[in-house]
């Protein structure tokens, strides 16, 4: 049976989108959604570029508002930033587990183009390792 997972961030333009991309790449039977507590208008171009470099295309992903999902049920609701963790809404649907897997916000990176993109790569790599572990221990082992 497929697991239904919602990944929450503040802007839904970077970390949650990367996590969604990785989980989809690990297992195409999962139902993966991502949303923001205060969503940006579009996915961050650095995120798209960093994921493309890792072989995952998230260029067609859209940002979503968490309010569109609060009446739905999920096996896991995962927050990937402290702000989303603090402002995570109450879900009317059943949520089996809420998990926090926090990451630094690369959108706050400053410096040259190269220095900024380096931050995105680092966060991308952390997300990949963390979500691979989550997948192996919480999903794959439960199958």
N, C-alpha and C positions, 0 to 999 in steps of 0.2 A: 504494500500500500504506500502510495506516494506521501511524502511529508510536505506540509505547507509551512513556509517560512517567510516572515516579514522582517526586513532589515531596516532599522530606523537611524536616521542622522538628522541634523538640523536642516541643512540645505538640500539634501538628497542629490547633490551634484558631484560628489567625489567618493568618499569612503564607502558609503552604502552601495553606490553603483559598482565600485570595484568588487566589493564582497558579493554582490549579486552575480556579477560576471564570473567570478571564480567558482561559486557554488554551482552555477549552471554548467560550467566546464567539467566539474567533478562528476555530475550525475544529472543527465537530462530528464530523469523521471521526477525530479523534485519540482514543486510549485514554489517558485521564488518571486517575491515582490520586494520592492524597496520604496521608501517614502521618507518625507521630511516633516519635521514639526513646523518648519517655516521654509518651504521649498523655494529654491532658486528657479529662474525661468528655464534654464537648460543645464545639461550635464557639462561640467567643467572640461574645456578642451585639453588641458594637461592630463586629466584623468583618462580621457579617450586615447591620447597619445601613449601614455604609460601602459595602458592595458593592451593596446595594439602591439607595442614592443614585446609584451608577454604572450602574444599570439591570440588575444581575445578581443573581439570587436564589440564595443559597447556604444558605437557611434549612433545607433538607432534608439538607444534607451532614452526615456523621457523622465522628467522629474514628476513626482507625485506627492500629494498632500496626505498625511497620515489620517486625516478625518475621513478619507474615502475608504478606509479599512477598519475603522473601529467597530463596525457591526459584524465583522467577519471572524471566523475561528481560525486559529493557527496552532500548529504543533510547537513552534518556537517564534518568539518575538525577540529579536536581537538588536540592542542598541550599540552603536559603534562610536558614539561621542558622549561626553559627560552631559552636555546640554540636553540631548535627546533622552538620556537616562533620567534626568531630573524632571523633564516636562512630558514624559511618556504618558499619553492619555489612558483613560480607563477604556477597556475593550468590552463591548456588550457581548461579543462572541466569546467562545471558550478559548483560552490560551493555556496550553499545557505547561509551558515553561517560558519565563522571561530571563534572558541572559544578557549580561553586559560584557562586550569585548571592545574596549576603548582603544582608540588610535589618535595620534597627533593629527591636527588638521593641516594638511600641506598647503591649503589655500592661504594660510597665514605666513607662508615662506616669503622672504624678501631677499633681494640681491639680483645677481645677473640671471639671465634666462637659464643658463646652465645650472646655477646654484638652486634656482627654484625647481627646475625639473628633477634635480637630484633628490629633493625632498619628496616629490611625488613617487619616484622610483622606490625610495626607502619605505614609504608608507604602503605602497602597493605590495612590496615583498613581505612586509609584516602581515598584511591582510591575508596574503596567500598562505603563509605558514599557519597563522592562527585559524583561518577557516578550514584549512586542510585537516588540522587537528580536531576541530569541532566536527567536521564531517566524519572523520574516521572513528571518533569516540561516541558521538551522539546519534549518528544516522547509520553509517555502514555497519557498525557493530550490533545495531538493533535489528538489522534485516534478517 
